[in-house]
Amino acid sequence: MLGPIFAIVLLDASIIGAAAVTLSTSYAFGDVFGIKHSLHRGFQDAKQFYLSYIAMVTLAAAIVLIPSAPLGLITTAVQAPGWSAAAQRERVPAAVVQ
């Protein structure tokens, strides 16, 4: 019963954390480059701030989502027959590891 609740709370915390990090980075860029930056301003008034925020969220999503599929294919294709994954890291035949 507590497992699903913990999973939901952890998911919510990660979403809030991701939003807070990208938003604070956009604020920092606004301070450094002297552009208008505030959530109180409209999109037309602080366009560069909102565009940098959207760009960072998109970049973060790309980093998280894109590499996950090819990595599994690469590690599976590289593994030599007759070698376990742990043995291949050490370059020792699986028969010796067991």
C-alpha positions as CSV (number, residue, x, y, z in Angstrom):
1,M,0.0,0.0,0.0
2,L,2.8,2.4,0.8
3,G,4.8,1.6,-2.3
4,P,2.4,3.2,-4.9
5,I,2.0,6.3,-2.6
6,F,5.7,6.7,-2.3
7,A,6.1,6.3,-6.1
8,I,3.5,9.1,-6.7
9,V,5.2,11.4,-4.2
10,L,8.6,10.7,-5.8
11,L,7.2,11.4,-9.3
12,D,5.7,14.7,-8.1
13,A,8.9,15.7,-6.4
14,S,10.9,15.1,-9.5
15,I,8.6,17.1,-11.7
16,I,8.7,20.0,-9.3
17,G,12.5,19.8,-9.0
18,A,12.9,19.7,-12.8
19,A,10.7,22.8,-13.1
20,A,12.5,24.6,-10.3
21,V,16.0,24.0,-11.7
22,T,15.1,25.1,-15.3
23,L,13.2,28.1,-14.0
24,S,16.0,29.2,-11.7
25,T,18.5,28.8,-14.6
26,S,16.4,31.0,-16.8
27,Y,16.3,33.6,-14.1
28,A,20.1,33.4,-13.8
29,F,20.5,33.8,-17.6
30,G,18.2,36.9,-17.3
31,D,20.4,38.4,-14.6
32,V,23.7,37.7,-16.4
33,F,22.6,38.9,-19.8
34,G,20.4,41.8,-18.6
35,I,17.1,40.7,-20.1
36,K,13.7,41.1,-18.6
37,H,13.0,38.0,-16.5
38,S,9.9,37.4,-14.3
39,L,6.9,35.2,-14.3
40,H,4.9,38.4,-13.5
41,R,5.6,39.7,-17.0
42,G,3.7,38.5,-20.0
43,F,5.2,36.5,-22.8
44,Q,5.4,39.5,-25.1
45,D,7.2,41.6,-22.4
46,A,9.7,38.9,-21.4
47,K,9.9,36.8,-24.6
48,Q,13.6,35.9,-24.2
49,F,13.1,34.6,-20.7
50,Y,10.2,32.4,-21.6
51,L,12.0,31.1,-24.8
52,S,15.1,30.2,-22.7
53,Y,12.9,28.4,-20.2
54,I,11.2,26.4,-23.0
55,A,14.6,25.6,-24.6
56,M,16.0,24.3,-21.3
57,V,12.9,22.1,-20.7
58,T,13.2,20.7,-24.3
59,L,16.9,20.1,-23.9
60,A,16.4,18.3,-20.6
61,A,13.7,16.1,-22.1
62,A,15.9,15.3,-25.1
63,I,18.8,14.3,-22.8
64,V,16.6,12.1,-20.7
65,L,14.6,10.4,-23.5
66,I,16.8,10.1,-26.6
67,P,19.8,8.1,-25.3
68,S,17.8,5.4,-23.5
69,A,16.9,3.3,-26.5
70,P,20.3,3.1,-28.3
71,L,22.2,2.4,-25.1
72,G,20.4,-0.9,-24.6
73,L,21.1,-2.0,-28.1
74,I,24.8,-1.1,-27.9
75,T,25.4,-3.0,-24.7
76,T,23.6,-6.1,-26.0
77,A,25.4,-6.0,-29.4
78,V,28.8,-5.6,-27.8
79,Q,28.5,-8.6,-25.4
80,A,30.4,-11.5,-26.8
81,P,28.9,-15.0,-26.8
82,G,30.0,-17.2,-24.0
83,W,30.8,-14.2,-21.8
84,S,28.6,-12.9,-19.0
85,A,28.2,-9.1,-18.7
86,A,30.2,-8.9,-15.5
87,A,32.9,-11.2,-17.0
88,Q,33.1,-9.1,-20.1
89,R,33.8,-5.9,-18.1
90,E,36.8,-7.8,-16.6
91,R,37.6,-9.7,-19.8
92,V,37.4,-13.0,-18.0
93,P,35.4,-16.0,-19.5
94,A,32.2,-16.7,-17.8
95,A,33.3,-20.3,-16.9
96,V,36.1,-18.7,-14.8
97,V,33.8,-16.3,-13.0
98,Q,31.3,-19.0,-12.0
